[in-house]
Structure formats: structure tokens, C-alpha cells
Amino acid sequence: MDWNRVVGRNVRRLRLARKLTQEDLAGEAGLAMRHLGRIERGTSSPTAVILGRLAEAMEVRPGVFFADDHDDDGA
């Protein structure tokens, strides 16, 4: 399983559900927007600290980023 893609997909899904732009979320989490984009695309592996900051910014538990409920084909 490609955990970077799973985490990235969940970060993006949660961000969009909260109607946040990448710029908004990156600012709230103290990240560069470019770094957030790489996380969402699954090309960067976020540290536990960064996942914690993203979780705090979106008011979720960090474990939600590892949920594999959403397949790539949308099923």
C-alpha cells in the first residue's frame, strides 16, 4: 500500500470538505503551500509533527489521515 498516496488523498478530501484552499490550510498549519501540494499528491512523506499540525488546523484526529476507505477509482 502506498501510504503517501493514502495520506495525501485524505488530507485533500478533508481540506475540500472544510472548504479550505491549499493556501488557507498551509497558512493555518504553518507549511509552505508547495509542501502541502506535494503531500496531497502523495509525493512527499509528512512527518508526525506535520500531520499533527494539519490535524489541528482541520480539527480532526491525525489517525484519520490513514483511513483507506476511498479507493483511487472513487469506489
CHARMM internal coordinates of N, CA and C (Angstrom, degrees):
IC EDIT
DIST 1 N 1 CA 1.4486
DIST 1 CA 1 C 1.5302
ANGL 1 N 1 CA 1 C 108.37
DIST 1 C 2 N 1.2990
ANGL 1 CA 1 C 2 N 116.30
DIHE 1 N 1 CA 1 C 2 N 137.67
DIST 2 N 2 CA 1.4648
ANGL 1 C 2 N 2 CA 121.75
DIHE 1 CA 1 C 2 N 2 CA 178.98
DIST 2 CA 2 C 1.5286
ANGL 2 N 2 CA 2 C 108.48
DIHE 1 C 2 N 2 CA 2 C -92.13
DIST 2 C 3 N 1.3292
ANGL 2 CA 2 C 3 N 115.38
DIHE 2 N 2 CA 2 C 3 N 94.01
DIST 3 N 3 CA 1.4635
ANGL 2 C 3 N 3 CA 120.44
DIHE 2 CA 2 C 3 N 3 CA -175.18
DIST 3 CA 3 C 1.5198
ANGL 3 N 3 CA 3 C 112.64
DIHE 2 C 3 N 3 CA 3 C -65.36
DIST 3 C 4 N 1.3284
ANGL 3 CA 3 C 4 N 117.72
DIHE 3 N 3 CA 3 C 4 N -30.54
DIST 4 N 4 CA 1.4641
ANGL 3 C 4 N 4 CA 118.72
DIHE 3 CA 3 C 4 N 4 CA 176.96
DIST 4 CA 4 C 1.5219
ANGL 4 N 4 CA 4 C 110.43
DIHE 3 C 4 N 4 CA 4 C -60.93
DIST 4 C 5 N 1.3376
ANGL 4 CA 4 C 5 N 117.17
DIHE 4 N 4 CA 4 C 5 N -40.66
DIST 5 N 5 CA 1.4683
ANGL 4 C 5 N 5 CA 120.25
DIHE 4 CA 4 C 5 N 5 CA 179.02
DIST 5 CA 5 C 1.5183
ANGL 5 N 5 CA 5 C 111.27
DIHE 4 C 5 N 5 CA 5 C -69.36
DIST 5 C 6 N 1.3360
ANGL 5 CA 5 C 6 N 117.23
DIHE 5 N 5 CA 5 C 6 N -40.62
DIST 6 N 6 CA 1.4677
ANGL 5 C 6 N 6 CA 120.87
DIHE 5 CA 5 C 6 N 6 CA 178.66
DIST 6 CA 6 C 1.5207
ANGL 6 N 6 CA 6 C 110.10
DIHE 5 C 6 N 6 CA 6 C -61.04
DIST 6 C 7 N 1.3267
ANGL 6 CA 6 C 7 N 116.67
DIHE 6 N 6 CA 6 C 7 N -49.58
DIST 7 N 7 CA 1.4609
ANGL 6 C 7 N 7 CA 120.90
DIHE 6 CA 6 C 7 N 7 CA -179.86
DIST 7 CA 7 C 1.5250
ANGL 7 N 7 CA 7 C 110.49
DIHE 6 C 7 N 7 CA 7 C -61.72
DIST 7 C 8 N 1.3143
ANGL 7 CA 7 C 8 N 116.41
DIHE 7 N 7 CA 7 C 8 N -47.21
DIST 8 N 8 CA 1.4641
ANGL 7 C 8 N 8 CA 120.45
DIHE 7 CA 7 C 8 N 8 CA -179.44
DIST 8 CA 8 C 1.5076
ANGL 8 N 8 CA 8 C 113.02
DIHE 7 C 8 N 8 CA 8 C -59.63
DIST 8 C 9 N 1.3231
ANGL 8 CA 8 C 9 N 115.97
DIHE 8 N 8 CA 8 C 9 N -44.00
DIST 9 N 9 CA 1.4666
ANGL 8 C 9 N 9 CA 120.57
DIHE 8 CA 8 C 9 N 9 CA 179.37
DIST 9 CA 9 C 1.5260
ANGL 9 N 9 CA 9 C 110.37
DIHE 8 C 9 N 9 CA 9 C -61.71
DIST 9 C 10 N 1.3306
ANGL 9 CA 9 C 10 N 116.67
DIHE 9 N 9 CA 9 C 10 N -40.82
DIST 10 N 10 CA 1.4661
ANGL 9 C 10 N 10 CA 119.91
DIHE 9 CA 9 C 10 N 10 CA -179.59
DIST 10 CA 10 C 1.5198
ANGL 10 N 10 CA 10 C 112.47
DIHE 9 C 10 N 10 CA 10 C -71.32
DIST 10 C 11 N 1.3156
ANGL 10 CA 10 C 11 N 117.75
DIHE 10 N 10 CA 10 C 11 N -37.63
DIST 11 N 11 CA 1.4589
ANGL 10 C 11 N 11 CA 120.06
DIHE 10 CA 10 C 11 N 11 CA 175.93
DIST 11 CA 11 C 1.5215
ANGL 11 N 11 CA 11 C 109.22
DIHE 10 C 11 N 11 CA 11 C -59.89
DIST 11 C 12 N 1.3261
ANGL 11 CA 11 C 12 N 116.50
DIHE 11 N 11 CA 11 C 12 N -47.84
DIST 12 N 12 CA 1.4655
ANGL 11 C 12 N 12 CA 121.00
DIHE 11 CA 11 C 12 N 12 CA -179.15
DIST 12 CA 12 C 1.5276
ANGL 12 N 12 CA 12 C 111.29
DIHE 11 C 12 N 12 CA 12 C -62.92
DIST 12 C 13 N 1.3354
ANGL 12 CA 12 C 13 N 116.84
DIHE 12 N 12 CA 12 C 13 N -45.71
DIST 13 N 13 CA 1.4691
ANGL 12 C 13 N 13 CA 121.44
DIHE 12 CA 12 C 13 N 13 CA -179.46
DIST 13 CA 13 C 1.5280
ANGL 13 N 13 CA 13 C 111.08
DIHE 12 C 13 N 13 CA 13 C -59.11
DIST 13 C 14 N 1.3282
ANGL 13 CA 13 C 14 N 116.09
DIHE 13 N 13 CA 13 C 14 N -45.91
DIST 14 N 14 CA 1.4637
ANGL 13 C 14 N 14 CA 120.19
DIHE 13 CA 13 C 14 N 14 CA -179.19
DIST 14 CA 14 C 1.5239
ANGL 14 N 14 CA 14 C 111.49
DIHE 13 C 14 N 14 CA 14 C -68.56
DIST 14 C 15 N 1.3298
ANGL 14 CA 14 C 15 N 116.42
DIHE 14 N 14 CA 14 C 15 N -38.91
DIST 15 N 15 CA 1.4699
ANGL 14 C 15 N 15 CA 119.98
DIHE 14 CA 14 C 15 N 15 CA 177.99
DIST 15 CA 15 C 1.5242
ANGL 15 N 15 CA 15 C 110.59
DIHE 14 C 15 N 15 CA 15 C -61.06
DIST 15 C 16 N 1.3330
ANGL 15 CA 15 C 16 N 116.44
DIHE 15 N 15 CA 15 C 16 N -46.79
DIST 16 N 16 CA 1.4607
ANGL 15 C 16 N 16 CA 120.30
DIHE 15 CA 15 C 16 N 16 CA -179.37
DIST 16 CA 16 C 1.5279
ANGL 16 N 16 CA 16 C 111.74
DIHE 15 C 16 N 16 CA 16 C -66.16
DIST 16 C 17 N 1.3252
ANGL 16 CA 16 C 17 N 117.02
DIHE 16 N 16 CA 16 C 17 N -37.03
DIST 17 N 17 CA 1.4685
ANGL 16 C 17 N 17 CA 120.85
DIHE 16 CA 16 C 17 N 17 CA 178.73
DIST 17 CA 17 C 1.5301
ANGL 17 N 17 CA 17 C 110.96
DIHE 16 C 17 N 17 CA 17 C -62.86
DIST 17 C 18 N 1.3275
ANGL 17 CA 17 C 18 N 115.72
DIHE 17 N 17 CA 17 C 18 N -28.29
DIST 18 N 18 CA 1.4614
ANGL 17 C 18 N 18 CA 120.39
DIHE 17 CA 17 C 18 N 18 CA 179.07
DIST 18 CA 18 C 1.5287
ANGL 18 N 18 CA 18 C 112.11
DIHE 17 C 18 N 18 CA 18 C -94.23
DIST 18 C 19 N 1.3236
ANGL 18 CA 18 C 19 N 115.21
DIHE 18 N 18 CA 18 C 19 N 6.25
DIST 19 N 19 CA 1.4744
ANGL 18 C 19 N 19 CA 121.89
DIHE 18 CA 18 C 19 N 19 CA 177.87
DIST 19 CA 19 C 1.5329
ANGL 19 N 19 CA 19 C 111.82
DIHE 18 C 19 N 19 CA 19 C 57.00
DIST 19 C 20 N 1.3247
ANGL 19 CA 19 C 20 N 115.10
DIHE 19 N 19 CA 19 C 20 N 40.67
DIST 20 N 20 CA 1.4579
ANGL 19 C 20 N 20 CA 121.35
DIHE 19 CA 19 C 20 N 20 CA 176.99
DIST 20 CA 20 C 1.5242
ANGL 20 N 20 CA 20 C 109.35
DIHE 19 C 20 N 20 CA 20 C -102.46
DIST 20 C 21 N 1.3095
ANGL 20 CA 20 C 21 N 116.79
DIHE 20 N 20 CA 20 C 21 N 141.96
DIST 21 N 21 CA 1.4540
ANGL 20 C 21 N 21 CA 120.34
DIHE 20 CA 20 C 21 N 21 CA 171.39
DIST 21 CA 21 C 1.5275
ANGL 21 N 21 CA 21 C 107.53
DIHE 20 C 21 N 21 CA 21 C -82.41
DIST 21 C 22 N 1.3350
ANGL 21 CA 21 C 22 N 115.45
DIHE 21 N 21 CA 21 C 22 N 165.45
DIST 22 N 22 CA 1.4615
ANGL 21 C 22 N 22 CA 118.29
DIHE 21 CA 21 C 22 N 22 CA 174.33
DIST 22 CA 22 C 1.5280
ANGL 22 N 22 CA 22 C 109.96
DIHE 21 C 22 N 22 CA 22 C -59.67
DIST 22 C 23 N 1.3070
ANGL 22 CA 22 C 23 N 116.03
DIHE 22 N 22 CA 22 C 23 N -38.68
DIST 23 N 23 CA 1.4609
ANGL 22 C 23 N 23 CA 120.23
DIHE 22 CA 22 C 23 N 23 CA 179.98
DIST 23 CA 23 C 1.5273
ANGL 23 N 23 CA 23 C 111.01
DIHE 22 C 23 N 23 CA 23 C -62.17
DIST 23 C 24 N 1.3379
ANGL 23 CA 23 C 24 N 116.75
DIHE 23 N 23 CA 23 C 24 N -43.88
DIST 24 N 24 CA 1.4680
ANGL 23 C 24 N 24 CA 120.97
DIHE 23 CA 23 C 24 N 24 CA 178.82
DIST 24 CA 24 C 1.5278
ANGL 24 N 24 CA 24 C 111.20
DIHE 23 C 24 N 24 CA 24 C -60.20
DIST 24 C 25 N 1.3385
ANGL 24 CA 24 C 25 N 115.77
DIHE 24 N 24 CA 24 C 25 N -51.60
DIST 25 N 25 CA 1.4580
ANGL 24 C 25 N 25 CA 120.07
DIHE 24 CA 24 C 25 N 25 CA -176.42
DIST 25 CA 25 C 1.5216
ANGL 25 N 25 CA 25 C 111.20
DIHE 24 C 25 N 25 CA 25 C -65.97
DIST 25 C 26 N 1.3124
ANGL 25 CA 25 C 26 N 116.54
DIHE 25 N 25 CA 25 C 26 N -43.09
DIST 26 N 26 CA 1.4656
ANGL 25 C 26 N 26 CA 119.32
DIHE 25 CA 25 C 26 N 26 CA 178.86
DIST 26 CA 26 C 1.5263
ANGL 26 N 26 CA 26 C 110.32
DIHE 25 C 26 N 26 CA 26 C -59.02
DIST 26 C 27 N 1.3209
ANGL 26 CA 26 C 27 N 117.12
DIHE 26 N 26 CA 26 C 27 N -43.26
DIST 27 N 27 CA 1.4613
ANGL 26 C 27 N 27 CA 120.74
DIHE 26 CA 26 C 27 N 27 CA 178.85
DIST 27 CA 27 C 1.5135
ANGL 27 N 27 CA 27 C 112.40
DIHE 26 C 27 N 27 CA 27 C -62.74
DIST 27 C 28 N 1.3256
ANGL 27 CA 27 C 28 N 116.79
DIHE 27 N 27 CA 27 C 28 N -44.53
DIST 28 N 28 CA 1.4621
ANGL 27 C 28 N 28 CA 120.97
DIHE 27 CA 27 C 28 N 28 CA -178.86
DIST 28 CA 28 C 1.5227
ANGL 28 N 28 CA 28 C 111.90
DIHE 27 C 28 N 28 CA 28 C -66.76
DIST 28 C 29 N 1.3467
ANGL 28 CA 28 C 29 N 116.56
DIHE 28 N 28 CA 28 C 29 N -33.01
DIST 29 N 29 CA 1.4609
ANGL 28 C 29 N 29 CA 120.79
DIHE 28 CA 28 C 29 N 29 CA -178.05
DIST 29 CA 29 C 1.5263
ANGL 29 N 29 CA 29 C 112.32
DIHE 28 C 29 N 29 CA 29 C -92.61
DIST 29 C 30 N 1.3265
ANGL 29 CA 29 C 30 N 117.56
DIHE 29 N 29 CA 29 C 30 N -3.54
DIST 30 N 30 CA 1.4557
ANGL 29 C 30 N 30 CA 120.56
DIHE 29 CA 29 C 30 N 30 CA 179.42
DIST 30 CA 30 C 1.5186
ANGL 30 N 30 CA 30 C 113.52
DIHE 29 C 30 N 30 CA 30 C 71.61
DIST 30 C 31 N 1.3309
ANGL 30 CA 30 C 31 N 116.23
DIHE 30 N 30 CA 30 C 31 N 35.49
DIST 31 N 31 CA 1.4637
ANGL 30 C 31 N 31 CA 121.74
DIHE 30 CA 30 C 31 N 31 CA 179.74
DIST 31 CA 31 C 1.5196
ANGL 31 N 31 CA 31 C 110.34
DIHE 30 C 31 N 31 CA 31 C -115.31
DIST 31 C 32 N 1.3119
ANGL 31 CA 31 C 32 N 115.97
DIHE 31 N 31 CA 31 C 32 N 156.85
DIST 32 N 32 CA 1.4564
ANGL 31 C 32 N 32 CA 120.05
DIHE 31 CA 31 C 32 N 32 CA 169.40
DIST 32 CA 32 C 1.5247
ANGL 32 N 32 CA 32 C 107.68
DIHE 31 C 32 N 32 CA 32 C -72.25
DIST 32 C 33 N 1.3194
ANGL 32 CA 32 C 33 N 116.38
DIHE 32 N 32 CA 32 C 33 N 140.26
DIST 33 N 33 CA 1.4676
ANGL 32 C 33 N 33 CA 120.14
DIHE 32 CA 32 C 33 N 33 CA -179.26
DIST 33 CA 33 C 1.5344
ANGL 33 N 33 CA 33 C 110.67
DIHE 32 C 33 N 33 CA 33 C -58.43
DIST 33 C 34 N 1.3121
ANGL 33 CA 33 C 34 N 116.86
DIHE 33 N 33 CA 33 C 34 N -36.81
DIST 34 N 34 CA 1.4659
ANGL 33 C 34 N 34 CA 121.14
DIHE 33 CA 33 C 34 N 34 CA 178.66
DIST 34 CA 34 C 1.5284
ANGL 34 N 34 CA 34 C 111.15
DIHE 33 C 34 N 34 CA 34 C -60.93
DIST 34 C 35 N 1.3368
ANGL 34 CA 34 C 35 N 116.29
DIHE 34 N 34 CA 34 C 35 N -40.73
DIST 35 N 35 CA 1.4613
ANGL 34 C 35 N 35 CA 120.47
DIHE 34 CA 34 C 35 N 35 CA 178.96
DIST 35 CA 35 C 1.5331
ANGL 35 N 35 CA 35 C 110.75
DIHE 34 C 35 N 35 CA 35 C -65.02
DIST 35 C 36 N 1.3313
ANGL 35 CA 35 C 36 N 116.98
DIHE 35 N 35 CA 35 C 36 N -43.90
DIST 36 N 36 CA 1.4611
ANGL 35 C 36 N 36 CA 120.43
DIHE 35 CA 35 C 36 N 36 CA 177.63
DIST 36 CA 36 C 1.5205
ANGL 36 N 36 CA 36 C 110.13
DIHE 35 C 36 N 36 CA 36 C -59.89
DIST 36 C 37 N 1.3159
ANGL 36 CA 36 C 37 N 118.36
DIHE 36 N 36 CA 36 C 37 N -41.98
DIST 37 N 37 CA 1.4582
ANGL 36 C 37 N 37 CA 121.37
DIHE 36 CA 36 C 37 N 37 CA 178.25
DIST 37 CA 37 C 1.5179
ANGL 37 N 37 CA 37 C 112.14
DIHE 36 C 37 N 37 CA 37 C -59.57
DIST 37 C 38 N 1.3343
ANGL 37 CA 37 C 38 N 116.86
DIHE 37 N 37 CA 37 C 38 N -40.73
DIST 38 N 38 CA 1.4722
ANGL 37 C 38 N 38 CA 120.13
DIHE 37 CA 37 C 38 N 38 CA 178.47
DIST 38 CA 38 C 1.5284
ANGL 38 N 38 CA 38 C 110.87
DIHE 37 C 38 N 38 CA 38 C -67.56
DIST 38 C 39 N 1.3184
ANGL 38 CA 38 C 39 N 116.53
DIHE 38 N 38 CA 38 C 39 N -37.46
DIST 39 N 39 CA 1.4727
ANGL 38 C 39 N 39 CA 119.48
DIHE 38 CA 38 C 39 N 39 CA 176.73
DIST 39 CA 39 C 1.5240
ANGL 39 N 39 CA 39 C 109.30
DIHE 38 C 39 N 39 CA 39 C -62.33
DIST 39 C 40 N 1.3231
ANGL 39 CA 39 C 40 N 117.60
DIHE 39 N 39 CA 39 C 40 N -48.22
DIST 40 N 40 CA 1.4665
ANGL 39 C 40 N 40 CA 120.98
DIHE 39 CA 39 C 40 N 40 CA -178.18
DIST 40 CA 40 C 1.5260
ANGL 40 N 40 CA 40 C 112.28
DIHE 39 C 40 N 40 CA 40 C -63.19
DIST 40 C 41 N 1.3142
ANGL 40 CA 40 C 41 N 117.57
DIHE 40 N 40 CA 40 C 41 N -32.63
DIST 41 N 41 CA 1.4663
ANGL 40 C 41 N 41 CA 120.67
DIHE 40 CA 40 C 41 N 41 CA 178.32
DIST 41 CA 41 C 1.5257
ANGL 41 N 41 CA 41 C 112.16
DIHE 40 C 41 N 41 CA 41 C -80.73
DIST 41 C 42 N 1.3208
ANGL 41 CA 41 C 42 N 117.56
DIHE 41 N 41 CA 41 C 42 N -8.98
DIST 42 N 42 CA 1.4537
ANGL 41 C 42 N 42 CA 121.30
DIHE 41 CA 41 C 42 N 42 CA 179.51
DIST 42 CA 42 C 1.5155
ANGL 42 N 42 CA 42 C 113.43
DIHE 41 C 42 N 42 CA 42 C 80.17
DIST 42 C 43 N 1.3287
ANGL 42 CA 42 C 43 N 117.45
DIHE 42 N 42 CA 42 C 43 N 17.75
DIST 43 N 43 CA 1.4580
ANGL 42 C 43 N 43 CA 120.17
DIHE 42 CA 42 C 43 N 43 CA -179.87
DIST 43 CA 43 C 1.5204
ANGL 43 N 43 CA 43 C 112.31
DIHE 42 C 43 N 43 CA 43 C -100.03
DIST 43 C 44 N 1.3230
ANGL 43 CA 43 C 44 N 117.23
DIHE 43 N 43 CA 43 C 44 N -2.06
DIST 44 N 44 CA 1.4572
ANGL 43 C 44 N 44 CA 122.17
DIHE 43 CA 43 C 44 N 44 CA 177.11
DIST 44 CA 44 C 1.5193
ANGL 44 N 44 CA 44 C 108.63
DIHE 43 C 44 N 44 CA 44 C -131.26
DIST 44 C 45 N 1.3100
ANGL 44 CA 44 C 45 N 115.75
DIHE 44 N 44 CA 44 C 45 N 140.42
DIST 45 N 45 CA 1.4597
ANGL 44 C 45 N 45 CA 121.25
DIHE 44 CA 44 C 45 N 45 CA 179.98
DIST 45 CA 45 C 1.5321
ANGL 45 N 45 CA 45 C 109.15
DIHE 44 C 45 N 45 CA 45 C -99.69
DIST 45 C 46 N 1.3282
ANGL 45 CA 45 C 46 N 117.69
DIHE 45 N 45 CA 45 C 46 N 107.07
DIST 46 N 46 CA 1.4616
ANGL 45 C 46 N 46 CA 119.76
DIHE 45 CA 45 C 46 N 46 CA -177.44
DIST 46 CA 46 C 1.5253
ANGL 46 N 46 CA 46 C 111.72
DIHE 45 C 46 N 46 CA 46 C -71.63
DIST 46 C 47 N 1.3131
ANGL 46 CA 46 C 47 N 115.66
DIHE 46 N 46 CA 46 C 47 N 145.40
DIST 47 N 47 CA 1.4615
ANGL 46 C 47 N 47 CA 120.67
DIHE 46 CA 46 C 47 N 47 CA 175.69
DIST 47 CA 47 C 1.5302
ANGL 47 N 47 CA 47 C 109.39
DIHE 46 C 47 N 47 CA 47 C -74.54
DIST 47 C 48 N 1.3205
ANGL 47 CA 47 C 48 N 115.28
DIHE 47 N 47 CA 47 C 48 N 168.97
DIST 48 N 48 CA 1.4649
ANGL 47 C 48 N 48 CA 120.21
DIHE 47 CA 47 C 48 N 48 CA 176.77
DIST 48 CA 48 C 1.5292
ANGL 48 N 48 CA 48 C 110.38
DIHE 47 C 48 N 48 CA 48 C -62.26
DIST 48 C 49 N 1.3145
ANGL 48 CA 48 C 49 N 117.24
DIHE 48 N 48 CA 48 C 49 N -36.20
DIST 49 N 49 CA 1.4673
ANGL 48 C 49 N 49 CA 121.39
DIHE 48 CA 48 C 49 N 49 CA 179.46
DIST 49 CA 49 C 1.5272
ANGL 49 N 49 CA 49 C 109.93
DIHE 48 C 49 N 49 CA 49 C -63.76
DIST 49 C 50 N 1.3241
ANGL 49 CA 49 C 50 N 117.14
DIHE 49 N 49 CA 49 C 50 N -44.84
DIST 50 N 50 CA 1.4643
ANGL 49 C 50 N 50 CA 120.37
DIHE 49 CA 49 C 50 N 50 CA 179.79
DIST 50 CA 50 C 1.5207
ANGL 50 N 50 CA 50 C 110.46
DIHE 49 C 50 N 50 CA 50 C -66.13
DIST 50 C 51 N 1.3296
ANGL 50 CA 50 C 51 N 117.74
DIHE 50 N 50 CA 50 C 51 N -41.77
DIST 51 N 51 CA 1.4675
ANGL 50 C 51 N 51 CA 119.51
DIHE 50 CA 50 C 51 N 51 CA 176.90
DIST 51 CA 51 C 1.5248
ANGL 51 N 51 CA 51 C 110.51
DIHE 50 C 51 N 51 CA 51 C -60.76
DIST 51 C 52 N 1.3174
ANGL 51 CA 51 C 52 N 116.95
DIHE 51 N 51 CA 51 C 52 N -38.62
DIST 52 N 52 CA 1.4613
ANGL 51 C 52 N 52 CA 120.53
DIHE 51 CA 51 C 52 N 52 CA 177.21
DIST 52 CA 52 C 1.5141
ANGL 52 N 52 CA 52 C 111.82
DIHE 51 C 52 N 52 CA 52 C -63.33
DIST 52 C 53 N 1.3283
ANGL 52 CA 52 C 53 N 117.03
DIHE 52 N 52 CA 52 C 53 N -42.18
DIST 53 N 53 CA 1.4662
ANGL 52 C 53 N 53 CA 120.16
DIHE 52 CA 52 C 53 N 53 CA 178.92
DIST 53 CA 53 C 1.5194
ANGL 53 N 53 CA 53 C 111.57
DIHE 52 C 53 N 53 CA 53 C -66.80
DIST 53 C 54 N 1.3310
ANGL 53 CA 53 C 54 N 117.19
DIHE 53 N 53 CA 53 C 54 N -39.11
DIST 54 N 54 CA 1.4698
ANGL 53 C 54 N 54 CA 120.16
DIHE 53 CA 53 C 54 N 54 CA 176.89
DIST 54 CA 54 C 1.5306
ANGL 54 N 54 CA 54 C 110.20
DIHE 53 C 54 N 54 CA 54 C -65.00
DIST 54 C 55 N 1.3233
ANGL 54 CA 54 C 55 N 116.35
DIHE 54 N 54 CA 54 C 55 N -41.84
DIST 55 N 55 CA 1.4665
ANGL 54 C 55 N 55 CA 120.75
DIHE 54 CA 54 C 55 N 55 CA 179.43
DIST 55 CA 55 C 1.5279
ANGL 55 N 55 CA 55 C 110.64
DIHE 54 C 55 N 55 CA 55 C -62.41
DIST 55 C 56 N 1.3137
ANGL 55 CA 55 C 56 N 117.08
DIHE 55 N 55 CA 55 C 56 N -44.39
DIST 56 N 56 CA 1.4632
ANGL 55 C 56 N 56 CA 120.25
DIHE 55 CA 55 C 56 N 56 CA 178.62
DIST 56 CA 56 C 1.5272
ANGL 56 N 56 CA 56 C 110.82
DIHE 55 C 56 N 56 CA 56 C -62.15
DIST 56 C 57 N 1.3163
ANGL 56 CA 56 C 57 N 116.58
DIHE 56 N 56 CA 56 C 57 N -42.62
DIST 57 N 57 CA 1.4637
ANGL 56 C 57 N 57 CA 120.57
DIHE 56 CA 56 C 57 N 57 CA -178.65
DIST 57 CA 57 C 1.5272
ANGL 57 N 57 CA 57 C 111.55
DIHE 56 C 57 N 57 CA 57 C -64.23
DIST 57 C 58 N 1.3372
ANGL 57 CA 57 C 58 N 116.61
DIHE 57 N 57 CA 57 C 58 N -32.27
DIST 58 N 58 CA 1.4692
ANGL 57 C 58 N 58 CA 119.90
DIHE 57 CA 57 C 58 N 58 CA -178.91
DIST 58 CA 58 C 1.5260
ANGL 58 N 58 CA 58 C 112.78
DIHE 57 C 58 N 58 CA 58 C -101.81
DIST 58 C 59 N 1.3441
ANGL 58 CA 58 C 59 N 115.89
DIHE 58 N 58 CA 58 C 59 N 3.12
DIST 59 N 59 CA 1.4643
ANGL 58 C 59 N 59 CA 122.25
DIHE 58 CA 58 C 59 N 59 CA 177.88
DIST 59 CA 59 C 1.5281
ANGL 59 N 59 CA 59 C 112.34
DIHE 58 C 59 N 59 CA 59 C 56.20
DIST 59 C 60 N 1.3375
ANGL 59 CA 59 C 60 N 114.90
DIHE 59 N 59 CA 59 C 60 N 50.27
DIST 60 N 60 CA 1.4650
ANGL 59 C 60 N 60 CA 122.02
DIHE 59 CA 59 C 60 N 60 CA 175.60
DIST 60 CA 60 C 1.5206
ANGL 60 N 60 CA 60 C 107.94
DIHE 59 C 60 N 60 CA 60 C -131.60
DIST 60 C 61 N 1.3238
ANGL 60 CA 60 C 61 N 115.61
DIHE 60 N 60 CA 60 C 61 N 167.68
DIST 61 N 61 CA 1.4558
ANGL 60 C 61 N 61 CA 120.30
DIHE 60 CA 60 C 61 N 61 CA 174.03
DIST 61 CA 61 C 1.5279
ANGL 61 N 61 CA 61 C 107.96
DIHE 60 C 61 N 61 CA 61 C -83.01
DIST 61 C 62 N 1.3240
ANGL 61 CA 61 C 62 N 118.96
DIHE 61 N 61 CA 61 C 62 N 141.83
DIST 62 N 62 CA 1.4572
ANGL 61 C 62 N 62 CA 121.12
DIHE 61 CA 61 C 62 N 62 CA -177.64
DIST 62 CA 62 C 1.5287
ANGL 62 N 62 CA 62 C 114.28
DIHE 61 C 62 N 62 CA 62 C -57.11
DIST 62 C 63 N 1.3251
ANGL 62 CA 62 C 63 N 117.19
DIHE 62 N 62 CA 62 C 63 N -29.59
DIST 63 N 63 CA 1.4585
ANGL 62 C 63 N 63 CA 120.41
DIHE 62 CA 62 C 63 N 63 CA -179.18
DIST 63 CA 63 C 1.5221
ANGL 63 N 63 CA 63 C 113.98
DIHE 62 C 63 N 63 CA 63 C -61.24
DIST 63 C 64 N 1.3275
ANGL 63 CA 63 C 64 N 117.57
DIHE 63 N 63 CA 63 C 64 N -22.78
DIST 64 N 64 CA 1.4581
ANGL 63 C 64 N 64 CA 121.04
DIHE 63 CA 63 C 64 N 64 CA -179.05
DIST 64 CA 64 C 1.5275
ANGL 64 N 64 CA 64 C 111.14
DIHE 63 C 64 N 64 CA 64 C -63.20
DIST 64 C 65 N 1.3218
ANGL 64 CA 64 C 65 N 117.23
DIHE 64 N 64 CA 64 C 65 N -23.50
DIST 65 N 65 CA 1.4585
ANGL 64 C 65 N 65 CA 120.21
DIHE 64 CA 64 C 65 N 65 CA -179.79
DIST 65 CA 65 C 1.5303
ANGL 65 N 65 CA 65 C 112.15
DIHE 64 C 65 N 65 CA 65 C -69.36
DIST 65 C 66 N 1.3283
ANGL 65 CA 65 C 66 N 117.19
DIHE 65 N 65 CA 65 C 66 N -18.23
DIST 66 N 66 CA 1.4586
ANGL 65 C 66 N 66 CA 121.05
DIHE 65 CA 65 C 66 N 66 CA -177.43
DIST 66 CA 66 C 1.5273
ANGL 66 N 66 CA 66 C 113.49
DIHE 65 C 66 N 66 CA 66 C -98.20
DIST 66 C 67 N 1.3281
ANGL 66 CA 66 C 67 N 117.99
DIHE 66 N 66 CA 66 C 67 N 2.91
DIST 67 N 67 CA 1.4649
ANGL 66 C 67 N 67 CA 121.65
DIHE 66 CA 66 C 67 N 67 CA 179.05
DIST 67 CA 67 C 1.5222
ANGL 67 N 67 CA 67 C 109.09
DIHE 66 C 67 N 67 CA 67 C -67.13
DIST 67 C 68 N 1.3144
ANGL 67 CA 67 C 68 N 115.85
DIHE 67 N 67 CA 67 C 68 N 129.15
DIST 68 N 68 CA 1.4742
ANGL 67 C 68 N 68 CA 120.32
DIHE 67 CA 67 C 68 N 68 CA -178.58
DIST 68 CA 68 C 1.5264
ANGL 68 N 68 CA 68 C 109.74
DIHE 67 C 68 N 68 CA 68 C -107.33
DIST 68 C 69 N 1.3234
ANGL 68 CA 68 C 69 N 116.61
DIHE 68 N 68 CA 68 C 69 N 45.38
DIST 69 N 69 CA 1.4611
ANGL 68 C 69 N 69 CA 121.90
DIHE 68 CA 68 C 69 N 69 CA -178.31
DIST 69 CA 69 C 1.5080
ANGL 69 N 69 CA 69 C 113.62
DIHE 68 C 69 N 69 CA 69 C -82.07
DIST 69 C 70 N 1.3091
ANGL 69 CA 69 C 70 N 117.89
DIHE 69 N 69 CA 69 C 70 N -16.14
DIST 70 N 70 CA 1.4711
ANGL 69 C 70 N 70 CA 121.43
DIHE 69 CA 69 C 70 N 70 CA -171.51
DIST 70 CA 70 C 1.5218
ANGL 70 N 70 CA 70 C 109.48
DIHE 69 C 70 N 70 CA 70 C -116.87
DIST 70 C 71 N 1.3138
ANGL 70 CA 70 C 71 N 117.30
DIHE 70 N 70 CA 70 C 71 N 106.38
DIST 71 N 71 CA 1.4562
ANGL 70 C 71 N 71 CA 121.66
DIHE 70 CA 70 C 71 N 71 CA 178.13
DIST 71 CA 71 C 1.5137
ANGL 71 N 71 CA 71 C 110.33
DIHE 70 C 71 N 71 CA 71 C -71.16
DIST 71 C 72 N 1.3340
ANGL 71 CA 71 C 72 N 116.93
DIHE 71 N 71 CA 71 C 72 N 158.52
DIST 72 N 72 CA 1.4586
ANGL 71 C 72 N 72 CA 121.96
DIHE 71 CA 71 C 72 N 72 CA 179.77
DIST 72 CA 72 C 1.5161
ANGL 72 N 72 CA 72 C 112.37
DIHE 71 C 72 N 72 CA 72 C -58.64
DIST 72 C 73 N 1.3438
ANGL 72 CA 72 C 73 N 117.82
DIHE 72 N 72 CA 72 C 73 N -29.67
DIST 73 N 73 CA 1.4680
ANGL 72 C 73 N 73 CA 119.67
DIHE 72 CA 72 C 73 N 73 CA -178.20
DIST 73 CA 73 C 1.5202
ANGL 73 N 73 CA 73 C 112.57
DIHE 72 C 73 N 73 CA 73 C -85.17
DIST 73 C 74 N 1.3333
ANGL 73 CA 73 C 74 N 116.53
DIHE 73 N 73 CA 73 C 74 N 5.08
DIST 74 N 74 CA 1.4564
ANGL 73 C 74 N 74 CA 120.85
DIHE 73 CA 73 C 74 N 74 CA 176.87
DIST 74 CA 74 C 1.5097
ANGL 74 N 74 CA 74 C 114.22
DIHE 73 C 74 N 74 CA 74 C 86.63
DIST 74 C 75 N 1.3170
ANGL 74 CA 74 C 75 N 117.38
DIHE 74 N 74 CA 74 C 75 N 2.66
DIST 75 N 75 CA 1.4740
ANGL 74 C 75 N 75 CA 120.88
DIHE 74 CA 74 C 75 N 75 CA -178.47
DIST 75 CA 75 C 1.5145
ANGL 75 N 75 CA 75 C 110.62
DIHE 74 C 75 N 75 CA 75 C -75.13
END
COOR INIT
IC SEED 1 N 1 CA 1 C
IC BUILD
